Amino acid sequence: MTYAFSKYHSNKDFDLKQLSAQKKKVEIQLEKLEERFAIGEIGQDLYQKYTQKFSDELIEIEQKIDFGQNGSSNLEKVTN
C-alpha cells in the first residue's frame, strides 16, 4: 500500500508540474494575442474568439491544479 501511495503522489507531482507548464504556455499565448490586437495585427473578432478559447483553457487547467493540490497526502487518511 505504501508503494502505491508513493507512486500515486509521484505521478501527481509530475502532473502538477505539467499542468503548471501548460498554464504558463496558455498565459503567454494570451499575452501575445493581446499584443497583436493592440498593435492592429488582428481584428476584434479574432481577438474575442481566441481570448475566450485561451481563457477557457486557463480555467480548466486551474481547476485541475486545484483538484490535484487538494487531494490527501496523508497515507493514514487514505487507508483508513
Backbone torsions as a table, in degrees:
resi	resn	phi	psi	omega
1	MET	NA	-39.3	-179.7
2	THR	-63.5	-39.5	178.8
3	TYR	-61.7	-47.0	-179.2
4	ALA	-61.9	-41.2	179.1
5	PHE	-62.5	-47.0	-180.0
6	SER	-63.5	-41.9	179.8
7	LYS	-63.9	-42.1	179.2
8	TYR	-60.1	-46.9	-177.6
9	HIS	-71.8	-29.6	174.6
10	SER	-64.6	-44.5	177.7
11	ASN	-66.6	-38.4	-179.5
12	LYS	-63.0	-42.6	178.0
13	ASP	-62.1	-41.5	178.5
14	PHE	-63.2	-44.4	179.1
15	ASP	-61.6	-41.6	179.5
16	LEU	-64.5	-37.6	177.1
17	LYS	-65.1	-41.9	178.4
18	GLN	-64.4	-42.8	179.1
19	LEU	-63.3	-39.9	177.9
20	SER	-63.8	-39.1	177.4
21	ALA	-66.4	-41.1	177.3
22	GLN	-62.8	-41.9	-179.9
23	LYS	-60.1	-46.3	179.8
24	LYS	-60.9	-41.7	-179.9
25	LYS	-62.2	-43.9	-179.7
26	VAL	-68.0	-38.5	177.0
27	GLU	-61.1	-40.0	178.0
28	ILE	-66.0	-42.0	178.3
29	GLN	-61.8	-41.5	179.3
30	LEU	-64.6	-40.8	178.2
31	GLU	-63.8	-43.1	178.3
32	LYS	-63.8	-38.8	177.8
33	LEU	-61.1	-44.0	178.8
34	GLU	-62.6	-40.7	178.6
35	GLU	-63.5	-44.8	-179.5
36	ARG	-63.1	-37.0	177.5
37	PHE	-68.5	-41.9	-177.5
38	ALA	-63.0	-35.1	-178.9
39	ILE	-95.5	5.6	173.4
40	GLY	84.2	14.1	178.9
41	GLU	-72.3	-28.9	178.0
42	ILE	-129.8	156.1	-179.5
43	GLY	-86.4	174.6	-177.3
44	GLN	-64.7	-35.0	-179.0
45	ASP	-62.8	-46.4	177.5
46	LEU	-67.7	-39.1	178.8
47	TYR	-58.9	-48.4	-178.8
48	GLN	-65.9	-41.5	-179.9
49	LYS	-58.8	-50.2	-175.2
50	TYR	-80.5	-26.1	173.5
51	THR	-62.4	-43.5	178.5
52	GLN	-64.2	-43.2	179.6
53	LYS	-60.0	-50.3	-178.2
54	PHE	-68.5	-35.5	178.2
55	SER	-65.3	-41.5	177.2
56	ASP	-62.3	-42.2	178.0
57	GLU	-61.6	-43.1	179.4
58	LEU	-61.7	-43.7	179.6
59	ILE	-61.0	-44.5	-180.0
60	GLU	-62.7	-44.6	179.6
61	ILE	-64.3	-44.5	180.0
62	GLU	-62.8	-36.4	177.1
63	GLN	-65.3	-42.0	178.0
64	LYS	-64.2	-40.6	178.5
65	ILE	-64.1	-46.0	178.8
66	ASP	-60.3	-43.6	179.6
67	PHE	-62.9	-42.6	-179.1
68	GLY	-67.3	-33.3	-179.1
69	GLN	-79.7	-23.8	-177.2
70	ASN	-90.2	2.1	176.7
71	GLY	-70.8	162.5	-178.5
72	SER	-75.4	136.6	175.9
73	SER	-113.8	10.2	-178.2
74	ASN	-104.9	114.7	-177.3
75	LEU	-57.5	-39.6	-178.8
76	GLU	-66.5	-35.9	176.8
77	LYS	-65.5	-38.5	-178.2
78	VAL	-70.0	-39.1	-174.0
79	THR	-88.3	-15.1	-179.0
80	ASN	-102.3	NA	NA
